[in-house]
Amino acid sequence: MTRTHKQSDRSEETTDNPGAPARQNGRGAASAVQSVDRAVSVLEILARHGEAGVTEIAEELDVHKSTAFRLLGVLENRGLVAQAKDRGKYYLGAGVLRLAGAAAVRLDISQEGVPVCREVADELGETVNIAVLDDDAAVNIMQARGTASVTAQNWLGRRTPLHATSSGKVLLAHMPPTLREGLLARPLPRFTDRTITGASMLRAELEAVVGQGYGVTVEELELGLAAVAAPVRAHDGKVIAAISVSGPVYRLNADRLPEVAKRTVAAGAELSRRMGYGF
């Protein structure tokens, strides 16, 4: 840090208090914006490092320790950061989780899923759906058709069985064990001769879904239909939906399924990011 910069930083300290009202002039407004920018930077530093002391934060911001201390004080008062008293380190506070939760509630997965589904459908030429859990079934809340789709079948709003669909397997695999076991204790209807109706076999399938990061069905719900699905996560990591790519088995065959699975997993990760996961 140069001496010139330090002197400049001192000259700003009279207007650098992020808790004080900004003066109604150009300099006051600029200082207020700078304080907000620095406060956000503090949160980003703590998110990156997990915890940090005043000296570390001041060095990363390239400001005096007094400035960093005032920023931390305001953020602490708002519950956005907290201090480990025994170490003097600061970390993100519960207020950040509160804000994140409020933002996540407002994020509509149907709306956020439109560009993701459209891109995948255009790229692969197949039908793309987003499904969520609805009691003991998966219900499709978003659909995009690709150019290769020759069927007019509409999956939107349709409830589909969890054990016989790729989306359903993803949702089953990631639900709480007690809830999953309750569903597996019920009779599992057979839709084709490839439908898995045994609970032990389905458990093994669900373990594979978790391990590989996606679920697959080939003619388990309807003859001639294959599908691949991947999880969509909320900001807290909970699986809230599944995004799937489906099409006829002559296009989604054994040679092409790995490529489609890779793209579906990437789409699930992108939609999860849009829903706040990974920040």
C-alpha positions in Angstrom: 0.0 0.0 0.0 1.5 3.3 -1.0 1.7 6.3 1.3 -0.3 8.3 -1.2 -3.2 5.8 -1.1 -3.1 5.7 2.7 -3.4 9.5 2.9 -6.3 9.4 0.4 -8.0 6.8 2.6 -7.6 8.9 5.7 -9.2 11.9 3.9 -12.2 9.8 3.2 -12.7 8.6 6.7 -14.9 11.5 7.7 -17.5 10.3 5.1 -16.6 6.6 5.1 -18.9 5.6 8.0 -21.4 3.2 6.3 -23.9 3.7 9.1 -24.1 7.5 8.7 -26.4 9.3 6.2 -24.7 10.4 3.0 -24.2 14.1 2.5 -26.4 15.5 -0.3 -23.5 16.3 -2.6 -21.4 14.6 -5.2 -18.6 13.7 -2.7 -21.0 12.4 -0.1 -22.9 10.2 -2.6 -19.6 8.8 -4.0 -18.4 8.0 -0.5 -21.7 6.2 0.3 -21.4 4.1 -2.8 -17.8 3.3 -2.0 -18.8 2.2 1.5 -21.5 -0.1 0.2 -19.0 -1.6 -2.3 -16.5 -2.2 0.5 -19.2 -3.7 2.8 -20.1 -6.2 0.0 -16.5 -6.9 -0.5 -16.1 -7.8 3.2 -19.0 -10.3 2.8 -17.3 -11.8 -0.3 -13.9 -12.0 1.6 -15.6 -13.9 4.5 -17.5 -16.2 2.1 -14.2 -17.0 0.4 -12.0 -17.6 3.5 -14.6 -18.7 6.0 -13.3 -16.3 8.6 -10.8 -13.5 8.7 -9.4 -10.9 11.1 -9.6 -7.1 10.8 -6.0 -6.9 9.6 -6.5 -9.5 6.8 -9.7 -7.7 5.7 -8.1 -4.3 5.7 -5.2 -5.6 3.6 -7.6 -7.2 1.0 -9.6 -4.0 0.8 -6.5 -1.9 0.8 -7.8 0.4 3.5 -6.9 1.3 7.1 -7.8 -1.1 9.9 -10.1 1.6 11.3 -12.1 1.6 8.1 -12.3 -2.2 8.0 -13.3 -2.2 11.7 -16.1 0.3 11.1 -17.4 -1.7 8.2 -17.4 -4.9 10.3 -19.1 -3.1 13.1 -22.1 -2.1 10.9 -22.3 -5.5 9.4 -22.2 -7.1 12.8 -25.0 -4.9 14.1 -27.1 -6.0 11.1 -26.3 -9.7 11.9 -24.5 -10.1 8.6 -21.2 -11.0 10.2 -20.4 -12.4 13.6 -17.1 -12.5 15.6 -15.5 -15.5 17.2 -14.5 -13.8 20.5 -11.8 -16.3 21.4 -9.9 -15.8 18.1 -11.0 -12.3 17.1 -11.9 -13.6 13.7 -15.1 -12.6 11.8 -17.3 -14.9 9.8 -20.7 -14.6 8.0 -23.6 -14.3 10.3 -27.1 -15.7 10.4 -28.4 -12.6 8.7 -26.9 -13.7 5.5 -28.8 -17.0 5.6 -32.0 -15.0 6.3 -31.5 -12.8 3.2 -30.5 -15.9 1.1 -33.6 -17.7 2.2 -35.8 -14.7 1.4 -34.3 -14.4 -2.1 -34.6 -18.2 -2.7 -38.3 -18.0 -2.0 -38.7 -15.4 -4.7 -36.8 -17.4 -7.3 -39.4 -19.2 -9.3 -38.0 -22.4 -10.7 -40.4 -22.4 -13.6 -39.2 -19.0 -14.6 -35.5 -19.7 -14.0 -35.9 -23.0 -15.9 -37.2 -21.5 -19.1 -33.8 -20.5 -20.7 -32.1 -23.7 -19.4 -34.7 -26.0 -20.8 -34.9 -24.1 -24.1 -31.1 -24.2 -24.6 -30.9 -28.0 -23.9 -34.0 -28.8 -26.1 -32.5 -26.8 -29.0 -29.1 -28.4 -28.5 -30.2 -32.0 -28.2 -33.4 -31.8 -30.2 -35.4 -33.7 -27.5 -38.1 -32.8 -24.9 -36.9 -31.3 -21.7 -39.0 -31.2 -18.5 -38.6 -29.9 -15.0 -40.5 -32.0 -12.3 -41.1 -31.5 -8.6 -42.3 -33.8 -5.9 -46.1 -33.9 -5.4 -46.8 -36.3 -2.6 -46.1 -39.7 -4.1 -45.6 -38.6 -7.7 -43.5 -36.3 -9.8 -45.4 -33.5 -11.5 -44.0 -31.7 -14.6 -44.1 -27.9 -14.2 -42.0 -26.8 -17.2 -41.5 -28.3 -20.7 -39.6 -27.4 -23.8 -39.7 -29.4 -27.0 -36.7 -29.9 -29.3 -36.6 -29.8 -33.1 -36.4 -33.6 -33.3 -39.6 -34.2 -31.2 -42.2 -35.8 -33.5 -44.8 -36.4 -30.8 -47.4 -34.0 -29.7 -47.5 -35.5 -26.2 -47.7 -32.9 -23.5 -46.1 -33.8 -20.2 -46.8 -30.4 -18.6 -48.9 -30.8 -15.4 -48.8 -34.5 -15.7 -48.2 -36.5 -12.5 -45.9 -39.4 -13.2 -44.8 -42.3 -10.9 -41.6 -41.9 -9.0 -40.3 -45.4 -9.5 -40.8 -45.5 -13.3 -39.5 -42.2 -14.4 -36.0 -40.7 -14.5 -37.2 -37.5 -12.7 -39.0 -39.6 -10.1 -35.9 -41.7 -9.4 -33.9 -38.5 -8.8 -36.5 -37.1 -6.4 -36.8 -40.5 -4.6 -33.0 -40.9 -4.3 -32.6 -37.5 -2.6 -35.6 -37.4 -0.3 -35.3 -38.1 3.5 -34.8 -41.9 4.1 -37.9 -42.3 6.3 -40.1 -40.7 3.7 -38.5 -42.8 0.9 -38.9 -46.0 2.8 -42.5 -45.2 3.4 -43.1 -44.9 -0.3 -41.1 -48.0 -1.1 -43.2 -50.0 1.3 -46.2 -49.4 -0.9 -47.0 -51.6 -4.0 -45.0 -50.4 -7.0 -47.3 -50.6 -10.1 -45.9 -52.2 -13.3 -46.3 -50.2 -16.5 -44.1 -52.3 -18.8 -42.1 -55.5 -18.5 -39.1 -53.3 -17.7 -40.6 -51.4 -14.7 -38.8 -52.0 -11.5 -41.4 -53.2 -9.0 -39.2 -54.7 -6.3 -38.2 -52.4 -3.4 -34.7 -53.9 -3.0 -33.9 -53.6 -6.7 -35.2 -50.0 -6.7 -33.0 -49.2 -3.6 -30.0 -50.3 -5.5 -31.0 -48.2 -8.5 -31.5 -45.2 -6.3 -28.0 -45.6 -4.8 -26.6 -45.6 -8.3 -28.6 -42.4 -9.1 -26.9 -40.7 -6.1 -23.5 -42.0 -7.0 -23.5 -41.1 -10.7 -25.4 -37.9 -10.4 -28.3 -38.8 -12.7 -31.2 -41.2 -13.2 -32.1 -43.2 -16.3 -35.2 -45.0 -17.5 -35.6 -47.0 -20.6 -39.1 -48.1 -21.4 -40.0 -48.3 -17.8 -43.1 -46.1 -18.0 -43.9 -46.4 -21.7 -42.6 -48.6 -24.4 -40.3 -46.8 -26.8 -39.6 -44.0 -24.4 -36.2 -43.3 -22.7 -35.2 -40.5 -20.4 -32.3 -39.1 -18.3 -32.8 -36.7 -15.3 -30.5 -34.8 -13.0 -31.1 -33.1 -9.6 -31.8 -29.4 -9.2 -30.8 -27.9 -5.8 -31.9 -24.9 -3.8 -29.5 -22.5 -2.1 -29.2 -24.8 0.9 -28.3 -27.8 -1.2 -31.6 -29.5 -0.9 -32.9 -31.2 -4.1 -36.1 -29.4 -5.0 -36.6 -30.6 -8.6 -35.3 -32.8 -11.4 -34.6 -31.7 -15.0 -35.0 -34.5 -17.6 -34.4 -35.1 -21.3 -36.7 -37.6 -22.9 -37.1 -39.1 -26.4 -37.6 -42.3 -28.3 -35.3 -45.2 -27.6 -34.0 -45.2 -31.2 -32.5 -41.8 -30.6 -31.7 -42.1 -26.9 -29.9 -45.4 -27.3 -27.0 -46.9 -25.4 -24.5 -45.0 -27.6 -26.0 -41.6 -27.0 -27.2 -41.8 -23.4 -23.8 -41.0 -21.9 -23.7 -37.7 -23.9 -27.2 -36.8 -23.0 -26.6 -37.7 -19.3 -23.6 -35.4 -19.3 -25.6 -32.5 -20.8 -28.5 -33.1 -18.4 -26.2 -33.0 -15.4 -24.7 -29.7 -16.6 -28.2 -28.3 -17.1 -29.1 -29.4 -13.5 -26.0 -27.6 -12.2 -26.9 -24.5 -14.2 -30.4 -24.4 -12.9 -29.2 -25.0 -9.4 -26.9 -22.0 -9.7 -29.8 -19.9 -10.8 -31.6 -21.1 -7.7 -28.8 -19.8 -5.5 -26.8 -23.1 -5.0 -23.1 -22.7 -4.8 -22.9 -19.1 -3.6 
